[in-house]
Amino acid sequence: AQTVTQSQPEMSVQEAETVTLSCTYDTSESDYYLFWYKQPPSRQMILVIRQEAYKQQNATENRFSVNFQKAAKSFSLKISDSQLGDAAMYFCAYINGGAQKLVFGQGTRLTINP
Amino acid sequence: GAVVSQHPSWVICKSGTSVKIECRSLDFQATTMFWYRQFPKQSLMLMATSNEGSKATYEQGVEKDKFLINHASLTLSTLTVTSAHPEDSSFYICSAESIYRGISLYEQYFGPGTRLTVT
């Protein structure tokens, strides 16, 4: 079974600085997709960024970018110019191509210090 | 686009009663909807997967007779917690996968969640 591991339960960063959240996953599949979701205090899950395994280029969405290391099965999220609104739980998630179920990591709570 | 609503957002019920939670995809049709449970400061735990017009598939350890799921249309799924007990108190989140995948392949769109408190 696939597993997703987020080894940092909590992280904090100064406003305007850059922070990287770690995620590793375990799979024997070649066709899969990876996601980072944000869950702010409202608890509404928001998709931050997605990465298709077949794409070599790292995904970017404005201040958010990923470092996708397929061989190492690593999928880290970099947040640049951190803002107070970035404070949230961040979940890394994995899904097999053709499957239905998302596999979530344990989450990382990100605090932004003003 | 891709908005999912849940109703109610918060419900308090007495032990032994049943409560129904609705999940609607407002601007798209969903072939598949998912129900999750989330305990404080923990990750999402998938309870069941429901496909429109067929029986839900429950995860191991989830009591199908206690958590009844109905996916009657491409825009509505309901979760009924039967004979609720205090240990069923939790945050329940639904998500939906669009029938029109396109570039959003495998993306799930999440509802805002329902906080259930059983007294």
Contacts between the chains, C-beta under 8 A, distances in Angstrom:
chain1	res1	chain2	res2	distance
A	33	B	105	7.2
A	33	B	106	5.0
A	35	B	107	7.5
A	37	B	110	7.8
A	42	B	112	7.2
A	43	B	38	7.7
A	43	B	91	6.5
A	43	B	93	7.7
A	43	B	112	7.1
A	43	B	113	5.0
A	44	B	110	6.8
A	44	B	112	4.9
A	44	B	113	7.2
A	45	B	44	7.8
A	45	B	93	6.8
A	45	B	95	7.4
A	45	B	110	3.7
A	46	B	110	7.8
A	47	B	107	6.4
A	47	B	109	7.9
A	50	B	107	6.8
A	91	B	43	6.3
A	91	B	44	7.2
A	95	B	106	5.0
A	97	B	106	7.6
A	100	B	32	5.9
A	100	B	34	7.8
A	100	B	49	5.6
A	100	B	97	7.3
A	101	B	34	7.7
A	101	B	46	6.1
A	101	B	49	6.6
A	102	B	34	7.7
A	102	B	46	7.5
A	102	B	108	6.1
A	104	B	43	4.8
A	104	B	44	5.3
A	105	B	43	6.7
A	106	B	42	7.6
A	106	B	43	5.2
A	107	B	42	7.5
A	107	B	43	5.1
A	109	B	41	7.8
